Amino acid sequence: MAVITQYVVVRNGEEKMTFTSKAEADAHDKMLDMVDELVPLLEKSEALTSEQQVEDMAFFLAREREQVLIALGAKKPAKKKAPKPAPKAVTEEPTPE
């Protein structure tokens, strides 16, 4: 028999999602917190005409929060590391006899 540890994200008494790692569950819960904060702001927009559009946009912005912060100038983009050159193959030259 196997023992499986599961982490369940619950909102308003409703199970939202189940994870096998605490870090993933915490990240999802944090994203849901962001959605809860974004919805009232997005409801003020005249561009989003339905409740579903507002919710979809809130989820999108929460998922892409790093890019949103960069776009707003609140965060610097991560510097890309230059790839290391592949090591040169060493070939043995035949020794003259």
Secondary structure as UniProt FT lines:
FT   STRAND          7..11
FT   TURN            12..13
FT   STRAND          14..19
FT   HELIX           22..43
FT   HELIX           51..63
FT   HELIX           65..71
FT   TURN            72..73
//
